[in-house]
């Protein structure tokens, strides 16, 4: 699989295959589309969106299942399918609703209070 090496340099937490419905909103109020996650981790996700996004775009992701939102940046576009892209969350967090997250998803260690 070609995408197994694509995210190697930026993978900082375990990836979990998860398909959840999301809404993607761009900085421009006119950009909103439906999509879904393919693979998620604490730092971001591989998503499939209803429209082509561009590398470096600032977006907001709304996960319907959890009703959580997060700011993110498009980090990667699949060269074979422009609707699939990798996004990096501004703040690492489990907005996806993974019920039993891997041990390296310890959010308290990332944000000591």
C-alpha atoms as an extended CHARMM CRD file, in Angstrom:
* protein
*
       113  EXT
         1         1  UNK       CA              0.0000000000        0.0000000000        0.0000000000  PROA      1               0.0000000000
         2         2  UNK       CA              1.5280000000        3.2960000000       -1.0200000000  PROA      2               0.0000000000
         3         3  UNK       CA              0.0090000000        5.3820000000        1.7790000000  PROA      3               0.0000000000
         4         4  UNK       CA              1.6250000000        3.3330000000        4.5630000000  PROA      4               0.0000000000
         5         5  UNK       CA              4.8330000000        5.3200000000        4.0850000000  PROA      5               0.0000000000
         6         6  UNK       CA              3.2090000000        8.6450000000        3.2510000000  PROA      6               0.0000000000
         7         7  UNK       CA              2.5860000000        9.7250000000        6.8350000000  PROA      7               0.0000000000
         8         8  UNK       CA              5.6500000000        8.0650000000        8.3980000000  PROA      8               0.0000000000
         9         9  UNK       CA              7.4910000000       11.3630000000        8.9550000000  PROA      9               0.0000000000
        10        10  UNK       CA              4.5480000000       12.9700000000       10.7640000000  PROA      10              0.0000000000
        11        11  UNK       CA              3.0950000000        9.9660000000       12.6240000000  PROA      11              0.0000000000
        12        12  UNK       CA              3.3560000000       10.7820000000       16.3110000000  PROA      12              0.0000000000
        13        13  UNK       CA              0.5590000000        8.5550000000       17.5800000000  PROA      13              0.0000000000
        14        14  UNK       CA             -0.9090000000        5.2060000000       16.5760000000  PROA      14              0.0000000000
        15        15  UNK       CA             -3.3140000000        5.1750000000       13.6600000000  PROA      15              0.0000000000
        16        16  UNK       CA             -6.7570000000        3.6190000000       14.0460000000  PROA      16              0.0000000000
        17        17  UNK       CA             -8.9720000000        2.7060000000       11.0650000000  PROA      17              0.0000000000
        18        18  UNK       CA            -12.2550000000        4.5160000000       11.7320000000  PROA      18              0.0000000000
        19        19  UNK       CA            -15.0560000000        5.6330000000        9.4570000000  PROA      19              0.0000000000
        20        20  UNK       CA            -17.0760000000        8.5220000000       10.9260000000  PROA      20              0.0000000000
        21        21  UNK       CA            -19.0490000000       11.2570000000        9.1970000000  PROA      21              0.0000000000
        22        22  UNK       CA            -17.5350000000       14.7370000000        9.3430000000  PROA      22              0.0000000000
        23        23  UNK       CA            -18.1480000000       18.2120000000        8.0150000000  PROA      23              0.0000000000
        24        24  UNK       CA            -15.1880000000       20.1800000000        6.6840000000  PROA      24              0.0000000000
        25        25  UNK       CA            -15.3340000000       23.9700000000        6.7570000000  PROA      25              0.0000000000
        26        26  UNK       CA            -12.7470000000       26.2300000000        5.1840000000  PROA      26              0.0000000000
        27        27  UNK       CA            -11.6530000000       29.6620000000        6.3550000000  PROA      27              0.0000000000
        28        28  UNK       CA            -13.9330000000       31.0980000000        3.6880000000  PROA      28              0.0000000000
        29        29  UNK       CA            -17.5020000000       30.7980000000        4.9630000000  PROA      29              0.0000000000
        30        30  UNK       CA            -18.5940000000       29.5280000000        1.5530000000  PROA      30              0.0000000000
        31        31  UNK       CA            -16.5030000000       26.3290000000        1.8190000000  PROA      31              0.0000000000
        32        32  UNK       CA            -18.3740000000       23.5670000000        3.6220000000  PROA      32              0.0000000000
        33        33  UNK       CA            -18.6030000000       19.9360000000        2.5920000000  PROA      33              0.0000000000
        34        34  UNK       CA            -19.4500000000       16.5290000000        3.9550000000  PROA      34              0.0000000000
        35        35  UNK       CA            -16.8220000000       13.8360000000        4.3020000000  PROA      35              0.0000000000
        36        36  UNK       CA            -15.6480000000       10.9130000000        6.3850000000  PROA      36              0.0000000000
        37        37  UNK       CA            -12.5350000000        9.7200000000        8.1180000000  PROA      37              0.0000000000
        38        38  UNK       CA            -10.5860000000        6.7400000000        6.7920000000  PROA      38              0.0000000000
        39        39  UNK       CA             -7.8390000000        6.4850000000        9.4290000000  PROA      39              0.0000000000
        40        40  UNK       CA             -7.4840000000        8.6440000000       12.5460000000  PROA      40              0.0000000000
        41        41  UNK       CA             -4.8640000000        9.3380000000       15.1870000000  PROA      41              0.0000000000
        42        42  UNK       CA             -4.4320000000       11.8110000000       18.0180000000  PROA      42              0.0000000000
        43        43  UNK       CA             -2.6920000000       14.2940000000       15.7120000000  PROA      43              0.0000000000
        44        44  UNK       CA             -4.9350000000       14.1360000000       12.6540000000  PROA      44              0.0000000000
        45        45  UNK       CA             -6.5990000000       11.8980000000       10.1020000000  PROA      45              0.0000000000
        46        46  UNK       CA             -6.7820000000       10.6650000000        6.5600000000  PROA      46              0.0000000000
        47        47  UNK       CA            -10.1430000000       11.9010000000        5.3190000000  PROA      47              0.0000000000
        48        48  UNK       CA            -12.2540000000       11.6530000000        2.2280000000  PROA      48              0.0000000000
        49        49  UNK       CA            -13.9730000000       14.9610000000        1.4890000000  PROA      49              0.0000000000
        50        50  UNK       CA            -16.7380000000       15.9530000000       -0.8680000000  PROA      50              0.0000000000
        51        51  UNK       CA            -14.5270000000       18.5470000000       -2.5670000000  PROA      51              0.0000000000
        52        52  UNK       CA            -10.8470000000       18.7860000000       -3.3940000000  PROA      52              0.0000000000
        53        53  UNK       CA             -8.8380000000       20.6300000000       -0.7460000000  PROA      53              0.0000000000
        54        54  UNK       CA             -5.3750000000       22.1270000000       -1.1050000000  PROA      54              0.0000000000
        55        55  UNK       CA             -2.1860000000       21.4920000000        0.8610000000  PROA      55              0.0000000000
        56        56  UNK       CA             -1.7480000000       24.1700000000        3.5090000000  PROA      56              0.0000000000
        57        57  UNK       CA             -5.4640000000       25.0460000000        3.6700000000  PROA      57              0.0000000000
        58        58  UNK       CA             -6.7730000000       25.9640000000        7.1080000000  PROA      58              0.0000000000
        59        59  UNK       CA             -9.9610000000       24.0470000000        7.9020000000  PROA      59              0.0000000000
        60        60  UNK       CA            -12.2730000000       23.2100000000       10.7570000000  PROA      60              0.0000000000
        61        61  UNK       CA            -13.5010000000       19.6460000000       11.2270000000  PROA      61              0.0000000000
        62        62  UNK       CA            -16.8170000000       18.8150000000       12.8810000000  PROA      62              0.0000000000
        63        63  UNK       CA            -17.2690000000       15.1780000000       13.9250000000  PROA      63              0.0000000000
        64        64  UNK       CA            -20.9950000000       14.4320000000       14.0040000000  PROA      64              0.0000000000
        65        65  UNK       CA            -20.6800000000       11.3600000000       16.2650000000  PROA      65              0.0000000000
        66        66  UNK       CA            -19.0040000000       13.2800000000       19.0970000000  PROA      66              0.0000000000
        67        67  UNK       CA            -20.2160000000       16.7860000000       18.1640000000  PROA      67              0.0000000000
        68        68  UNK       CA            -16.6040000000       17.9240000000       18.6390000000  PROA      68              0.0000000000
        69        69  UNK       CA            -14.8240000000       20.4550000000       16.4430000000  PROA      69              0.0000000000
        70        70  UNK       CA            -11.1520000000       21.1400000000       15.8420000000  PROA      70              0.0000000000
        71        71  UNK       CA             -9.0320000000       23.4590000000       13.7380000000  PROA      71              0.0000000000
        72        72  UNK       CA             -6.6770000000       21.7180000000       11.3440000000  PROA      72              0.0000000000
        73        73  UNK       CA             -4.4380000000       22.1190000000        8.3280000000  PROA      73              0.0000000000
        74        74  UNK       CA             -4.3790000000       20.0530000000        5.1520000000  PROA      74              0.0000000000
        75        75  UNK       CA             -0.9430000000       18.3980000000        5.1260000000  PROA      75              0.0000000000
        76        76  UNK       CA             -1.2240000000       15.9370000000        2.2260000000  PROA      76              0.0000000000
        77        77  UNK       CA             -3.3130000000       15.2680000000       -0.8850000000  PROA      77              0.0000000000
        78        78  UNK       CA             -3.4400000000       11.7380000000       -2.3220000000  PROA      78              0.0000000000
        79        79  UNK       CA             -1.9690000000       12.0520000000       -5.8490000000  PROA      79              0.0000000000
        80        80  UNK       CA             -4.2550000000        9.2700000000       -7.0910000000  PROA      80              0.0000000000
        81        81  UNK       CA             -7.4580000000       10.5550000000       -5.4520000000  PROA      81              0.0000000000
        82        82  UNK       CA             -7.6860000000       14.3070000000       -4.7640000000  PROA      82              0.0000000000
        83        83  UNK       CA            -10.7130000000       13.7920000000       -2.4900000000  PROA      83              0.0000000000
        84        84  UNK       CA             -8.4900000000       11.9190000000        0.0260000000  PROA      84              0.0000000000
        85        85  UNK       CA             -6.2570000000       14.0960000000        2.1440000000  PROA      85              0.0000000000
        86        86  UNK       CA             -4.2630000000       14.0310000000        5.3360000000  PROA      86              0.0000000000
        87        87  UNK       CA             -5.1050000000       16.6440000000        7.9490000000  PROA      87              0.0000000000
        88        88  UNK       CA             -3.1210000000       17.6870000000       11.0020000000  PROA      88              0.0000000000
        89        89  UNK       CA             -5.0070000000       18.9580000000       14.0500000000  PROA      89              0.0000000000
        90        90  UNK       CA             -3.7700000000       22.2030000000       15.6250000000  PROA      90              0.0000000000
        91        91  UNK       CA             -4.0440000000       20.5540000000       19.0650000000  PROA      91              0.0000000000
        92        92  UNK       CA             -3.6630000000       16.7490000000       19.4080000000  PROA      92              0.0000000000
        93        93  UNK       CA             -6.9610000000       15.3530000000       20.7080000000  PROA      93              0.0000000000
        94        94  UNK       CA             -9.4000000000       12.4690000000       20.3120000000  PROA      94              0.0000000000
        95        95  UNK       CA            -12.2530000000       14.3100000000       18.6200000000  PROA      95              0.0000000000
        96        96  UNK       CA            -13.0290000000       11.1420000000       16.6730000000  PROA      96              0.0000000000
        97        97  UNK       CA            -14.7690000000        9.1740000000       19.4210000000  PROA      97              0.0000000000
        98        98  UNK       CA            -12.3030000000        6.2730000000       19.5470000000  PROA      98              0.0000000000
        99        99  UNK       CA            -13.6640000000        4.4140000000       22.6160000000  PROA      99              0.0000000000
       100       100  UNK       CA            -10.4690000000        2.5530000000       23.5600000000  PROA      100             0.0000000000
       101       101  UNK       CA             -7.6270000000        4.7380000000       22.2860000000  PROA      101             0.0000000000
       102       102  UNK       CA             -4.0890000000        3.3370000000       22.0510000000  PROA      102             0.0000000000
       103       103  UNK       CA             -1.7670000000        3.9940000000       25.0000000000  PROA      103             0.0000000000
       104       104  UNK       CA              0.1680000000        6.6760000000       23.1020000000  PROA      104             0.0000000000
       105       105  UNK       CA             -3.0470000000        8.7480000000       22.8450000000  PROA      105             0.0000000000
       106       106  UNK       CA             -2.6260000000        9.9420000000       26.4390000000  PROA      106             0.0000000000
       107       107  UNK       CA             -3.9420000000       13.4980000000       26.0800000000  PROA      107             0.0000000000
       108       108  UNK       CA             -3.1330000000       14.3810000000       29.6980000000  PROA      108             0.0000000000
       109       109  UNK       CA              0.5770000000       13.8480000000       29.0000000000  PROA      109             0.0000000000
       110       110  UNK       CA              0.3460000000       16.2450000000       26.0360000000  PROA      110             0.0000000000
       111       111  UNK       CA             -1.3990000000       19.0330000000       27.9350000000  PROA      111             0.0000000000
       112       112  UNK       CA             -0.2690000000       19.0660000000       31.5930000000  PROA      112             0.0000000000
       113       113  UNK       CA             -2.5010000000       21.3080000000       33.7100000000  PROA      113             0.0000000000
